[in-house]
Amino acid sequence: MEEAGAPHFPFPYQPYPIQEQFMQALYGALEHGKVGIFESPTGTGKSLSLICGALSWLRDHEEKRRQEADRLLQGDGGTSLSISSSLSTTTSSTPPSSSAEPDWITDFVQKKAERDFVSKLKDEELRRKKREEHLEMIRNNSQLKYALKRKSCEDDEAVKLLQLSKDPQEGELNNPEEELIVAEYESDDESKTKNKFCGGDDDDEDDLLEEHVTKIYYCSRTHSQLAQFVHEVQKSPFSQDISLVPLGSRQNMCVNEEVRRLGSVQRINDRCMEMQKNKHDQRPKEVEGGKRKRGAPKAVCPYVGAQGLQTLRDTVLGAVRDIEQLLSLARETRSCPYYATRLAIPPAQLVVLPYQTVLHEGTRRASGVQLKGQVLIIDEAHNLSDVLSCIHSSELTGAQLCRAHSQLAQYSERYRSRLKAKNLMYIKQILFVVEGLVRVLGGKCVYVCPVKKITELLTINNFLFKAQIDNINLFKVQRYFEKSMISRKLCGFIEKYAGTGVTSHTQTSHTQTANKENRRTEGLNRYLQTLQSSQQPDTGQQGAAEERELAASPMMQVEGFFMALTNANTDGRVVLHTQGNVAVSSMKFLLLNPAVHFSQVLKDCRAVIIAGGTMQPVSDFKQELLFSAGVGAERIIEFSCGHVIPPENILPIVLCSGPSGQELEFTFQNRDTPHMMEETGRVLSNLCNVVPGGVVCFFPSYDYSRRILENWDASGVLARLSSKKKIFQEPKKANQVEKVLNEFSRTIQRCAVDAGTLSGALLFSVVGGKMSEGINFSDDLGRCIVMVGMPYPNIKSPELKEKMAYLDKNLPHSGGRSPGQALIENLCMKAVNQSIGRAIRHREDYACIVLCDRRYSRPATLAKLPDWIRAHTHTHTSFGPAFAIKKYIHTVAHP
């Protein structure tokens, strides 16, 4: 019997008890506006639990709002009292007026507020009904009416939809170079709503697709994970009733093959923006004095049009599709899925998008994502802190800085007479800052000189002083970048004149100054060409990528670095790496306080759910991201569930010594000793003798993996291992991972059928490598996971040392360890948990997990393992009892 008032969770099958507990906890977190940390091991149906729990809450939330509106609009005797009560709750924070107003004035104000409130409720109810009728019509494949309100203004409507408003000061484009000129820069008080996404006139206020309804944003790390989530939604009971919109980058969603072939993300973005602007800047071809206007026809994208975008947008809202299905539909209808999905965000109930789109404020704003009052679910969030730091960090090389300076200087010289004074002022400031950045690396922008190899770490203020650019207001420069779009203008300038020489296109009046600029940069360009040609020849694909990078302007990266320097002095550091010459030297902005960029997300959202398969340990996570962002402990809830497998299906073992009695402790001092390497080989040989199928062995680093395998090859250990299992190694290149995994899987399947001398396959991998996350070693692919040593990060890294110092200074000390020391241990154990979580992927699966290092037996270390593993972990001080593995495998495989 269900409890009265308990939420009902539709599910495609009878849920496990832990799934019901998960959904109930999730429902409560969303209902009460909590920040939830949810841990559910892989194989427990986490995605389905998230979907059914969250969408059940959304269904009930919308029903409650509808009932409340109906109650207030009933018109019975209690309506006035109900409205007054609702108004009092919404205005309770407003202080009472100090002056005593006459009763008739108070009564008039109260009745007017009630009338306005009722009118607002009626408008909301009308929009809701229109929206629901519209979606129902789409789902029933009824005749849709997509005619625009004003046929004669189709281009203007498309401009609004695509956020491509044209600056009124640019005028007619009689010369193809006009689009490369920066328009007159307006003051900082320029209206920020000129290009508002989906904005419109007062006449468009009734447009039902402009209202952002209550929705759930779901984000994850990769597009493949997002696709898997969408497939789970398609299998759920909500698939026919939910409006789902998948978002992606232009690189992933573009269907114009001409643009896709550009390869580089930056070039695809620039080309797309250029083609949209060309479409809406076109004017009827006129003839003046019997002569045609100069300039070739501009390329436009055939997939972008207001009518097609509206049609595809409604189709997206009508059925649940992943990005691949959406791309196929877009190619058939010849419509752009990138823009259509963004237009579908306001009425969507579930928006699926990658980390970058929702966690970076600029990207979020450009995509039309509004978090105010909405629900955000961040999945695969075990490394959320690192993701935030990476997104908001920036790195530049000396070569990029020199190219950016050269290109912007040539741009300024070419269009000097046509740029307004304020534009020239800001361009000079940008050039001045870039020159300062190059000086910090030990060179000048007009030539490259040798420098000493040094790594230096500076605060933001000290870096600005060192570069002698502390007198420049970077906030104003950053606003200029955003409003003038100078980076994109410069990209178009370079794209137009790449390989042709700027002077050949320069007007006669500018030839002398352009030649002077070319002489100034000739040495740099010759040096960069020499540097490129002297490098070792690479594969065709990598060479093409490098060529595309050199052809593009690095000004977008420079702009990103400028933005990073506007962080607070205490929140980041700048790391300078000088490596022999300026071109290969670099500077990197390191974000130390990711909470500063996460705090706005937590503030805007109604509720935030941070979920993952292995979230342990969470102590540093809460301190660094939540408490530092101003979230109180009362708003945070934690939920961790066990696995669906029976207890006997998992055997975690901490192995403190090997077969010969050698203690296993892979510290930096003794892990390279011959005795330790040989003992590790004996452990692995014994395991391969008794474990059928696949064995996956994780080493703490690529360097140690190389050294120990070389030792085993010389000592004959590899030969002994290969007599029992075919050996595979993690590939160096990411595009070879799938090939290795397929061969690994086929070998295990053949061995199971042939019953020959080989009992399976052995895979050597690295913690934090290509096979430690997102790879599925289910069933026979991973009957045993071996963890060699503890993968502590390199504490000599300047970045890590600075991060530890920052935490020690700004976070409270607890448990006898400093926050910096806790960070090291937590990074290690998070990596371990991710690696050992590759096995046991469903209810009937089973595996043994061998942790080869006595340090795993420490209570503080065991406490950082996931609950469902820690509860069954056995510690063995000698090797003999550990060979219960053989009995365990036989018992589970043959019950």
N, C-alpha and C positions, 0 to 999 in steps of 0.2 A: 504493500500500500504506500502510495506517495503521500508525503506530508502536504497538508493544506497550504496552498500558496507557493509550494516549491516549484522552481522553474522546470519546464519540460524541455528535454534535449533530443530533438530528432537525430537519429543515427542510422547509418546504412546497415548496421548489424547490431547484435546485442553487445553493448560496450563492456569492456573489462571494468572491474570495480575501480581500478586506478584511473581509468579514463573518466568515469563518472565523478570521481573526486577532483580530477583536474578541471573538468568543465564547471563544476560547482564553485571551485575556488576562483576560476577565471571570471565567471558571471558576477561573483561578489566584488571582485576587484574593479570591474567595469562599472558596476552599479554605484559604487561608493567613490569612484574617482581616484583609485590607488595607483601607485607605481609598483608593479608586481614583477618579481624575479621567479620565473617558472623553469624548473628543470625536469625533463622527461626523457629517459634514454631512448636512443634510436631503436625502433622495433616495437615501441609501445603505442604507435598511432598518434604521435604528437600533433602532426599537421591536422588530422581529422578532429582531434579534440579541440584544437585552436579554432578551427572553422565552425564546428557545431556549437561550441560554447559561446564564441563571440557573436555569431549570427543569431543565436537564440536570444542573447541580450539585446541585440539591435532590433529584432522583431518585437520583443516585449516593450522596449523603450519607445518605439514608434507607436505601439498600441496604447501605451499609457498617455502619451502626448495627445493622441487622437481623442481618447476618452475624456481627458481633462478639457480639451477645447470644446468638445460636445457638451460637457457639463456646464461650462461657462456660457455657452451660447444657447442653452435650453430656453431661456426666457421665463422661467418660473419665478416664484417669489423670492427664492434664495439667490438669484443670479447676481443682484447688486451686491449682496454680502460677499458672495464668492469672488467677484471681481475685485472688490475692495480688499479682500484678504490677499489675493494674488498680487495686487499692486503694492500692498504693504510689505510683502516679502521681497519684492524686487527693489523697493526704495528704502529698505530698513537701514541701509548704511548712510542715507542722506541725513545730515543733522537738521533738527527742526529750526524753523525761522525764529529769529530772536524777537521780532516785533509781532505783537498780537494783531492778527488780521480780523476784520469783521466777519461774522458768520456767513453772510451772503457771498462774500468773496471766496471763502474756504469751500463753501458748498458748490459754487460755480467751477472752481478749479478741480474739485473732486469729480464732478459729473463730466467735465471735459476729458479728464484723464480716463474715466471709465469708457466714454464713447470712443476715444482713440484706441484704447486697449481692445475693445470689441471689434473695431474696424480692422486692426492689425490681425486679430485672430481670424476674422473672415477672409482677409486676403491670403493668409497663410494656408487656410483650409482650401481655398479656391485653387491656389497654386499646387497644393498637394494632390488634389483630385485631378487636375489637368495633367500633372506629371504621371500619375498612376494610369490614367486612361491612355496617355500617349505610349507608355511602356507596354501596356496590355495590347494595344493595337499593333505594336512592333512584334510582340511575341506571337500574336495570332496571324501574322503575315497579312494583315489587312492592307487596304490601299492607303499608302502614306502620302501626306501632302507636305512637300518640302519647299513650296514656293516662297520666295523671299517677300518681305513686306513691301519693299520698294524695288521693283525689277530694274528700274533705271540706275540704281545705286549698287549693283552687284559687286563691283570692284571695291567700293568703299566698305561694304559689309565684310568682304573677305579681308580687307586690311585690318578691320577691328578684330576679326576672329583670329588672325595670325599675329597680332601684336606687332604690326609692321607700319605703324603710322609714319608718314613722311614729314620731315621737318619743313614747315611752310617757308623757310627762308632759302631752301635749296633751289626752288624754281624749276623751270623746264630744263631737261637734260638735252641740250642741243649738242653737247660734246661728250663722247663716251668717258672722258677723264673726269667729268664733273662729279661722278659718284665716288671718286677717290678723295675729293676735297672735304675736309672737316668743315661742317657748317659753323656759323658764328656761335661761339660758346655763350650760353645764357648764364645768368647768375645762379648761385647755389639755391636760390629760392624758387627756381623753376618748378612748375607743377609736376608732382611725382605721379599724377594720375593720367598724364597725357596718353601713355601707352598701356593703360591698365588692361590686364588680360580679360578678355570677354567683356570689356567695358562698353558702354553705349550711351545714347541720349536718354532723356527722360521718357521718350516714346517707347524705349525698349525695356522699361522696368517690369513689364508683364511677362517678359520672356521666361518661360518656365525653366529653361536650361541654364539660366544665369545664377540661380540660387544654389548655394552649397548646402545640401542636405546633410544630416548626421551620417557620418560614414566611418569606416574602418580602413586605415592605411596599414598595409602589410608590407614589410620590406625584408629582404634577405641579401646575402652577399653576391650571388651569381645569378645569371639569367637561367641557368639550368635548374637551380633550386626554386626560382620563381615559377618556372614551367611545371615542376613537380607539384608545387602548391596549387596551381590552377587545375591540374589534373585531379587532385584530391577534391577540390571544390566541385568539379564536374561529376564526381562520384557521390557527392553528399546529397542529402534530401533537399538542400537549398538551391540546387543547380538551376531549377526552373523559375525561381522567384527572385534571385539576386541579380543586381546589375553590377557586373565586374568589369573593371578597366585595367588592362596591363600597360604599364609605362616602360619605356626603354630609351636608350640614347639614339641619336640619328644613325650612328654606326650600326646598331642592331635593327633599326626599324625602317631604314631607307629602302625603297623599292625601285629607285631610279638607278639603273645599272651604270650609267655614265658617272654618277656621283659616287657610287659604291666602289668603283674601280680606283678611286683616289687613295683608298687604304687608310691614310692617316686620319685620326679622329678630328684633328684641328682643320685639316683641309676639307673634310666632308662637311663640317659645321659651316666653315666659311663659304663653301660653294653653295650650300643649301640657302644660306641667308642671302647671298648674292642673287641667286635665281629667283627667290621670292620678291626681292626688291625690284629686279628687272621686270617682273610680271606687272607689278603695281605702279611702276614709274613709266610704263609705256604710254605713248601718246600717238594719236593718228599722224601718220606720215604726211607732212605738208611740203609743199614746193614753194620756195621763195625765189622770185626772179628767174624762174625756169631751171633752177639748180637744186639738186637733191642735197639734203643735209649730210654732213660727213658722219662717218662711223658705221661700223658693221652692225647688223641686227643683234640684239642681246639674247642670250640663251635664257629660256624660262623652263620651269619644271612642268611637264604635262600632267603630273599627278596632283597638282594643287589647284583647286577651284572651290568656290564657296558651296556650290550645289553638291559636288561630290563629297566634300568634307562633311556636310550636314548628313548626307545619306549614310556614309560610313560610320559617322559618330552614332547615329541611331541604331545602326546594325550592331555596333559594338555593345551598346546598352541592352540589346534584345536577347543576347545569348552569351554564355560563358565561353571564352576562347583564350588560348594561350597566344604568345607572340607569333609562333610559327603558323598557327591557323589564321591569325589575323593578317600576316604577311601574304598568305595565299589568297585570301579574300581581297586584300588591297590590290594585288596584281590583276585579279580578274576584273575588278571594278575601276582600275586605274585611278585610285585615290590614295592620298598620302596617309598612312597609319600613324606617323609621328605626330602630325598636327591634329588628326581626327581624335586620337585618344586623349589629347590634352583638352580638347573641347568637350569631351565626355566626362571630365572630372567632376564638375559641379553636381550633376544629378546622380552620380554613381554612388552605390552603397559600399562597395569594396574596391579599393584601389591597390594594385599590386605593383611595387616599384623597387628598384635597387637602392642600396644604402645611400649612395652619393646624392641621389635626387632628394631625399628627405632630410639627410643630416647636414647638408651644406646649405646655408641660408640663401646664397645667391642662386644656386641651382633650383632650390625649392621655389623661390619667388618667380624665376623665369618659367618654371614648368606649370605655374598656376596651382601649386599645392598649398592649401590653407589648413593649418593644424588647429586653429582656434576652436576649442570646444569639441574636437574630434578624438577618436581613439587611434593610438599608434601601437602596432605590434612589431617588435624588432626580433626576428628569428635568427638562429645561429649566432647568438650575441655573445659567445664566450670571449671574443676578442674585440668587443665594442670599443673599449678604451683605445686600443691600438688603431682601430679603424678611424675614430675621430681624430686622433693625432695625425694619422697619415693624410687624411682628407684636407686638413688645414695646415699641413706643412708644405714647404716649397723648396726647390733646389735649382740652382743655376750654375752653369759652367762658364769659364772665362770666354770660351768660343762663342757661346750664346750671347753673352753680354756685348762682345765686340761686334757680332753680326747685327744685333739689335741697334747698337749705336750707329753703325755705318748706314743701315737701311733708313733709320729715322732721320739722320742727317741729310741723306740724299732726298728723301721725301720732302723735308723742309726746304731744301735748296730749290727743288723743282717747282714747288707751289708757293714760294715765298710771297710773290706779288698778289696771290689770290687768297691767302690766309689772313684772317682778321688778327688784330694785334694781340687779343687775349689768347687766341690759339697759339700764336708764335711764342708768347710768354710761357705757356705751359709746356710746349714742346721743348723749349730751351731748359726748363726745369727738369724735365725727364732726362734729357741728354746730360745735364749736369749730375744728376743722381747716378746714372749709368756709369759715367766717367769715374765717380767716386767709388762705385762698387768694383770697377776694374782696378783702380789704384790699390784697394784693399788687398787684391790678389797679387799685387806686385808689378803691375804693368800699366800701359797706356793704351788708349783706344786706337791709336794710329800705328802701333807696332807691338810685337810680342817679344818679351824679354825673358830670359831664364830667371827662375826664382828658387829659393830654398824649399825643401820639403818640410812643411810644418803643419801641424793640426792645432788650431786655436779655437777656444770657445769663449764667446762674449755675450754679455747681456745686450738687449736691443739698444738701449741708450749708449752703451760703450761702443757698440758697432757703428751707430750713427756718428758718434764723435770721431771714431777712427777713420771712417770714410769721408769725414768733413761735409756731411750732408744734414747735420742737425738743424740748420737754418731753413730747411725746406719743410713746408707743411704737407706731409704725405697724405693727410686726410683730404685736403683739397685736390691734390694730384690724383688720388684715387677716385674722387667724384668726377674729375675731368675724364679719366679713363672710361668710367661707366657711361657718362652722358654723351661724350663725343664719339665713342666707339673707335678711338684712334687705332687700337690694336687690329681691329677688323679692316679698317681702311688701309692700314699698312700691309696687312696680309694680301688684300686685293691689289695693292700697288706692286708688291713683289711677284705675285702670281702673274700679273699682266706683263711685267718686264723681265721676268726670270730668263737669264741666258741671252738677253738681247743687248744689254748695256743701256743704262738709263739715258745716257747722253744722246743716243741715236733717236730717242723719241722726244727730246727736249726742244722746246721752242727756241728760235734763234736768239731771242733776248736772254735766254738762260744758259746758252751753251758754255760761255766762259766760266760761270760759277760752277756748273756741273762738272766741267773738266777739272777745275780746281779741287772739287770734292773727290773726284775719282783718283786724282794724284795722292790725296791724303790717305785714301783707303786702299790704294793699290798694293802696298806692302802687306797689309793684313790679309787681303783676299788671296794674294799669292801664297802667303804662309799657310792659310787654311787649306788651300788646294794641295800644297805639299804634304801637310799633315795627313790629309785624307788618303792621298796616294801612297804614303809610306806605311799605312796600316796593313796588317796581314789580310790577304784576300779572304772573303767570307762567302757564305752560300748566297745564291741568287736572291732568295727571299730576304735575308738580312741586309744584303747590299741595297735592294730596292727600298727597304724601310729606311735605311740611312740616307739614301738619295732623297726620299720624300721629306725627311726631317730637315735636310740641308736646304731644300727648295722652299720650305715654309719659313715664315717669320717667327722668331722666338719671342716677339713682343708680348704674346699672351702669357708666356711663362714669366717674363719680367713683370707684367702687371700683377700676376699672382704673388710674386715675391714682395712687391710693393705693398700689397694688401696684408701680407703676413707681418710686415714691419709695423703695422698700425695696432698690433696687439699690445696689451699692457706689458710694461717692462718686466714684471715678475712672472708673466705667463709663458715666456718663451726664451729661447737662446738661439744664437747664430753660430754655426760651426763652420770654420774656415779650413779648407783642405788645400794647401799649395803643394803642387806635385811636379816640380821641375820647370814648368813653363805655364804661362797664364792660360793658354787655351784649354789645358786639361785640368787646371785647378778649379775648385768649385766652392760654393757657399750654400749652406743649407739652413733653413729656418726650422727649428725643432720646437714643436708645441709641447709644453710641460703640463699645462692645465687644460685637458680636454673638456672639463666641466663648464668652462666659460662659454663654449659653443653649444653645449648640450642643455644648458639651463633654460634657454628660450623655448626649446622643444618641450621640456618638462612643464614650463609655465603655461604654454599655450594649450597643450593637450588636456582633454578631460581626464584621460587615463593613459598610461604607458605600460605596456607589457613587454618585458625583456625575457626572451625564452631561448632555450638551447637544450641540446642533449646532455652536455656536460658543462654545467655552470660553476662547479666547484673549482677552486675556493672563491667565495663571494665577498669575503670581508673587505679586501682591498677595493673590489668593484664598488661596493656601497660607499666607502670612504672617498674614493677618487672621483666618482661620477655623480653620486646622488647627494651625499651630505655636503660636498664642496659646492654643489649647484644650488644649495638652499633647500633641499627636500628634507622635511622633518621625518624622524623615525616613525611617527604615527601614520604617515602616508605610505610607508613601504610594507609590503607583505612578501613573504617567501613561501614557495611551494616546491617540494621535491618529492617525486613519486618513485617507487621501485620499478623493477622490470617485470614484464609479464611472464618471463620464463620461470619454470620451477627452480627451487634453490639448488637442486642437484645438477642443473645444467651449466653451472659455472664453477670453476675451480681456480681462484686467484691464489698464487703462492709467492711469498717473499723468500727468495733463496739467498741465504747469508754466506754459503760456502759451496765450493765445487766438489766434484768426485774425489779429488786427491786431498781434500781438506783445506785447500787454499781459500782464505777469506776473500769474499767478493766485495770490494769497495773501490769503485772506479773514480777515485779522486784524481785531480790533475797531476799529482805527483807520481802515482803508481799505476795509472791505467795503461801506460805505454811499456811497462816492464814485460819481458818475455813470459815470465811465470803467469802474469795476469791474462795475457792474450791466449796462452796455451790452455789455461784453465777454462776460459770462456769457450774455446773451441771444443773442449771435452764436454762441457755442459750441453752445447748445441748438438753435438754428435749423439749423446744419449737421448736427447729429446727427439731427434729425427728417427732414432731406432724404434721408438714406441708410439709416436704420433702419426696416424695416417693422414693422407690428404695434404693440405697446405700449412706451412709454418711461415710466419712473417716475423722477421727479426729487425728490431729498430735499434739503430745506433744513435748516440747523442749528437753527432755532427758529421758532415761530409768528410772532413779531414780525418777524423778518427776512423770512419768507415774505410777510407782508403788505406790507412796504415795497418789496421788489423787484418784486412783482407790480404794485403801484401805479406804479412807475417804468416798467415794461414797457408797461403800459396807456397811459401818457401818451406814450411814445416810439414806439409802434407795433410793438414787439416781439411783443406778444401777438397782434396781427392777423396778423403773418407766421407765427407758430407755428400759429394756428388755420386758416391756409390749407392746412397740411399734415396736421395732426392735430386731432381734437376734444379740447378741453381740459377736464379735470376737476380738482377740488380736494378735498383731504381735508375731510370735513364737520366741523362744530364739535361735533355731538352724536353720541354713540357709536351710538345706535339708527338712524342714517342711513348707517352705514358699508356695510352689506350692500347697500342700495339703490344707492349710488354704484358699488360694485364690480360689481354686476350690469349696470348700464348701461355701465360701462367695458368689460366683457367683450363685451356685445352689439354695441357700436360696432366693436370690433376684428374680430369675426366678420363683420359686415356689410361692412366695408371690404375684407376678404380676398375676399369673394364678388363685390362690385360692381366692384372695380377702378376706382373713380372718382378724383377729385382728392385725396381724403383717403386716406392710407396707414395710418391707425390712430388711436390715441388717446394723449394725453399726460396723465399724472397727477402733480399737484404734491402732495407729502406732506412730513412733518416727521419728523426723526429723534427717536425716542422717543415718537412720536405713535401714533395709533390704527392706522396701517397699516405700522408699522415692525417689528412682531412678530406672529407667528402668522398672517400673511396669505400666501397662495400665489399668486405671480405666475409661474406655470409657462408654458412654451411661448410663444405669441404675446402673452400678457399682459405679459411682461417680457423683451423681447429686448435691452433696454438699461437699465441702472440708473446714474443719474447722481447723484453725491454732491457737492453744492456746499459747499465749505469743510470745516472740521473742527468738529464739535459739542462744543466744550469746555463744561463746566458753568459756571454763574455763580459765579466765585470770590469775589464780594462777598457771597454768601449767608452769614449768620451761622452757619447749621448746618454748611455745608461748611467754612468757615474753622475752626470748632471741631474738626471731624473731622480736618482736616489737622494741626492743632496736636496733637491726641491721638496720631495716628500718628507724627508726628515725635518725640514724646516717648517712645513705648512700643515702636516697632519699629526694628530695625536699619537703618542707612543703607547703601545699596549702589549701585554703578554711577554714582557721582558725583551722584546725585539723592536728595533727601530722600523719605521715604515719602509725605509729603503731595503733593509734586509728581508722584510716580509714580501716586498715586490719581487726580489730574486727567487725566493722559494715558490711564490705563487705562479710566476711565469714558468718555472720548471714543471710544477705539477699540472698546470693547465695544459701544457704540451703533452705530458704523459697521458692525461685523461683523454685527450683527443686521439692519441695514437692507439691506446688499448680499446677505445670505443669503436674501432673499425670492425671488431668481431661481434657475434651475437646480434643478429639483425631482425629476428622474429621469434615467435613463441616456441617453436620446436628446435631452434638452433642451440648449439652447445659449443663450448670452447674452454680451454685452460689459458690462464694469463700468468706468465712467469716474470717476476720483477727481480732481475739479477743485480742486487746491490743491498747490502745489509742495512744501509741508511733508510730504506723503505720501511723498516720495522719500527722506526721511531714513532711514538704515539702522535706527535704533531704532524708528521708526514702522512701517516695512515689516515688522519682526520681529514686530509685534503682530497682523498679519493672519493668518488661518488658513493652515496649511501649503499646502493645495490651491489657494489663491488666490495666495499669495506666490510659489510656485514658477513661476508663469506671468506674473507682473506685468512690464509694460514701462513704463519711464519715458521720456517725450518732453519735451524742453526747448522744442520748437517744435510748432506745431499741424499742420503739413503731414504729417509721418510718421504722426501719430496717425490720419490718415484711411485707414490700413490697415483700419479698421473696415468700410469699404464692401466691400473685397475679402474680408475675413473673413466677413461676412454672406453674401455671394454664394457663397463656397466651401462653407461649412457647410450652407447651405440647399439648394444644388444640387451635391452631391458627384459 
